[in-house]
Amino acid sequence: MGKQLKSIDSQILEAIHVRGQGSVFVPTDFLDFGSREAIDVVLHRLARKGIIRRLGRGVYDFPKKHPALGWLQPPPEKIAEALAGRDYTRVQPAGAYAANILGLSEQVPAKVVFLTDGPSRTVKIGLTTIQFRRTTAKNMALAGQLSGLLIQALRELGKENVTTERLEHLKRILPIDKRQELLKDIRLAPEWMRPILRQLAEEAV
């Protein structure tokens, strides 16, 4: 058993290093290397040694250290994606967090919201509170795509707050090749957003 665990130790440690500092993971990410019980033992050992950090029940990260700020908390999106992978669900940043990701708002929400096709629930991981809100298939159709993030950010702002300055900001930060993809997803956007998405896409041609 000890020899087997040592082998699993090295495989998991290598996989964590491949993911890189700042990555977030759950035990089921490593099922290729051994049983769930053995994986739990290895992760507990690595956390005790300070190589990885236990963020909450069944959630770990390979922490990244900033020269001035010290150990950094992982972005909520990485935590949500790790949980979604474990539960075989999809997630889509929404609300103030979606607007913040795109730089359309400086507001950092106390509770980060993700739309999901899984069950609604609230999870507290370290200093981060994440709310998963079950939504329609239409809202999840663009999950993980630029258009999905943009639609949720614009919805949070509201039509009256989509200013010229904010549009110019989007033109600066959105990759040109990605902006052209907005046209194929435009039918899934609310009516009032379609001219905005069309403008962003056509100016990238």
N, C-alpha and C positions, 0 to 999 in steps of 0.2 A: 504493500500500500504506500509506504514511504517513497519507494522508487517511482511509483506511478504518479504520485503527487508532485514529485520533483520535476518530472517530465511535463506535467500540466503547468506547473509553475513557470517554466521557461517558455512554454508556448504562449501562455496568456500574457506574460511580461513582454514578449516580442510583439504580440498583437497590439498591446497597449502603446508601445513605442511607435509602431507603424501609424497608429491613429494620431499620435502627436499630442503635445501639451495643449491643454484646453479642451480635450475631447471628453465627452460624457458617455458612460456606458452602463449597462445592466448585466446581471449574471447570464441571462439567456443569450447574450451576444457571443458567448464563448462555448456553447454547447457542443461544437465540433471537437473540442479538446477533452471532453470527459463528462462525467455525470454532474447533475446540478449540485449535489452535495459536495463533490470534490471542488467544483468551481467556487462555491461559497467559502470553503475553507481557504482556498488560495487567495481570494479577494480580501478576506478578513486578515490574512497574514500580511499581504501587501499594504493594506491600510494601516495595520499596526506598525509596520516599518516606516510609514510616512511616504511611501513611494506613490500611492494613490490616496485619494481622500473620499471618505464616505459622506455623501451629501444628505442622504436620507435613507429610509428603508429600501434596500435593493437598488440604490442609485449611487454611482461612484463617478469621480472624474480624475483625470491625470492633470493635476493643477499646474497652472502657468504662473510664474512669478514676474512681477514688474519691478524694475530696479528701484523705483521710488515708492510705488503703492503697495508692494509686497504681493502676497498671494491673491490672485484675482478670482472672483466668482465667475462661473461659466455663464454665457448668455442664456436667457430663458429659452430661446429657440432651440439650443442644443439639448437642454433638459427635456423639453417637450418632444423633440424628435426621438430621443432615446426611449422615452415612455411609450411613444406611438409605435416604435419598432417592436418593443416588448409585447404590446397589446394588439399588434396587427391592425392598427388604425391609422388614419391620416390626420394631419393637423394643418391649420392655416392661421398665421398670425392675423389678429383682427384688432379693431378699436384703436386706442391711443398708441399701442405698441407697434401696430403696422405703420402708422404715420411716423412714429419715432424712427423706425428702421430706415425709412426712406428720407429721413431728414426734413420731413414736412412739419414736424412739431418737435419742440425741445422738451415737451412734457414727458417725464418718466413715470409711468403709472405704477402705483403701489401694488396693484393686482394686474398681472399680465393675462390677457385673454387670447385663447386660441379656439377657433372653430374646429369641430371634429366630427367624424362619422361614428365615433365611439360614444360611450355614455358620458353624460354631463357629470362633472365632479370638480372639486377644488383640491389642489395638491400643494403642500408647503415643503419646499426643498431648500434647506439652509435659510437664507434671507429672502428667498424668492417665493411669492405666492402665485401660482398658476391656476387659472380657471379654464377648464375645458367646457365649451358649450356645444352640445349636439345641435347640428343644423341640417339643412336640406341638402339633397344630392347636388342641386344646382350650385349652391354656395361652395361645395367641396370639389366641383368639377375641375377647378383651376388650382387646387391645392399644390403648393410647392413650385408654382410658376410665377414669373414676374407679374403677369396680368392679374393673378389672384391677389397678390400682395398689394398691387396698385389699386385695385377695385376696393379692397377693404380699407385702405388708407384714405381714399377719396370719400368713401361713405362716412368715415369718422369725421372728416373735415366738414362735409356738407357743401353743396353747390356754391353757396354764397361766399365760402371761404377759399375757393380755388382761385387764388389771385394770379395775376401775371407773373409776380415774383416767384410764386411756387411753381408755376409751369416752367419758367426759365430754369429753376433749380432742377426740376426733373429732366429737362433736356440736357443739363450738364452731367448728371450722375448716371442716367440710365444708358447702358451699353447700346450702341446703334443696332447691332445685330439682334438684340433682344427686343428693342422697340418695334422692329418690323413684325415681330410675332404677335403684337397686340391686335392686329387686324383680324387674325383668324379666331380670336377669342372675344371679339367685340360684341357678338350676339348675346353673350352671357352677362354683359354689363348692363346696369340700369340705363334707361333711355338718356338721361341727362349727362351721363358720363361718356357716351359714345363719341361725341364731337371731340372731347378731350383726348381720348385714346387714339382717335383717327389723326388728330393733329400731331401727337407725339410720334406716331408710326410713319406718317407721310413725310415728315421733316427729316426722317432718318434715311430716306431713299436717296 
